[in-house]
Amino acid sequence: MEIEPIDFLFQLAVILFSAKMLGILMRRIGLPQVLGFILAGLLIGPAIWGMIPGVGEDWIFPLRENDMLGAFAEVGVIFVMFTAGLETDLKEMRRTGLVSFLVALGGVLLPLAAGFGVGVAFLGTDNLLSCLFVGVIMTATSVGITVETLRELGKLKGKVGTIILSAAIIDDVLGLIVLTVALSLNSAPSDVSGVLALINPAGSPVISIAWMFAFFVVAIGCGILIIKLFKRLERKHPHTRRIPILSLVVCLLYAFVAERVFGVAEITGAYIAGVILSVNHASAEYVDRRVTINSYMIFAPIFFANIGIKIDFSGLSLHVLWFTLAFVATAIAGKIIGCGGVAKCCGFSWKDSVKIGVGMIARGEVALIVMEKGIAGGLLGPEYRVIVVMLVLISSVLAPVLLKMLFKHDDPLTGGWKEVPFTPSAAQGDTKTGAPDAALTE
């Protein structure tokens, strides 16, 4: 259903108000605000209202087919990942690079194998590729929710946070590789980039995988030039508005090229752009504060609320219900055991290993995208869409709650949101100390 721009303003008002109010409520009871954003989307979305006889899912306003809302949510997750990249400590990442890769590998292989077993149990052995696809869905990780929770807890830059963030990015790349292979084996038309379709008309998985890795080569090569350009800008025009604006240009271009040219998720492109710009530490802190203002004012709450809005409980049957329970339990346990087990083998304590495993359980837009591509490619029937939706809902709620509990008795928080009086000078941020802007607080 097409939405008029003037009606969309009302929808934005409802979403932002409900998201912020529930976010504040979650903070008051000791839970991350991002959980409130997701619950707000669930409460105002069609999943609840559509189950009430005589009301219908469009009682408040039609949300599910709202392209403008989807666009705002897309920008929201890109901003979240871009700021996560800006806050990434490359020195720490280099120290944990091998560990991050091994953690990601454990978070792909174990859920893939366990998901295949669940698929065989509920779908039979007539189509083993469909069973494999069940495992492919489980490999996806939505780092956006975890990033927001860790940032709110002030743990994003720590060793555990760096491992989780790095492993989640690698996890998505590995998951997309597995998805590409599964679609190619099924001879189904995959939703690839136009350039990839041109150079790989036969759909060879080897060419597709090589082209995906080519993105990182190109991104790093261009990044070297971008770093030099921004260092020059920082010397001539320190802390001017052109720097955050040009940084956003780099972020959006990286996200676009990653998705449209190389077939890599746009969130990966945005994160890589942030990592590249994080090399210029002074500029990175300044840009991070400016982008974060826009992100937390509108785009990030809409993105997380949109996860709740997309929830749909229609089409449930007893078979699908049991399938859903087994699927969700296996997907969550697979990440905790796979990622946490590898972390323990790499020398982390039991508590930190559990933190890493829990930090990888959240699923969101990536799992939904993988699901839609698989359904379009004939790997899974549309009646099973609910199993992924329930995984997204439960894991999105469970991840921040468990992370909050696991970090509760750690060192005092070094970040997060708290009440700070707003002043014009505070809104500009302390460029000397890097203190957070007052406009970013509740």
Secondary structure, DSSP 8 states (H G I E B T S, - for coil): ----HHHHHHHHHHHHHHHHHHHHHHHHTT--HHHHHHHHHHHHSHHHHTTSTTT-TTSS---TT-HHHHHHHHHHHHHHHHHHHHT--HHHHHHTHHHHHHHHHHHHHHHHHHHHHHHHHHH-SS-HHHHHHHHHHHH---HHHHHHHHHHHT-TTSHHHHHHHHHHHHHHHHHHHHHHHHHHHTT------HHHHHH-TT--HHHHHHHHHHHHHHHHHHHHHHHHHHHHHHHHSTT-THHHHHHHHHHHHHHHHHHHTT---HHHHHHHHHHHHTTSHHHHHHHHHHHHHHIIIIIHHHHHHHHHHT---TT--HHHHHHHHHHHHHHHHHHHHHHHHHHHHTT--HHHHHHHHHHT----HHHHHHHHHHHHTTSS-GGGHHHHHHHHHHHHHHHHHHHHHHHTTSS--S---------HHHHH-BTTTTB--GGG--
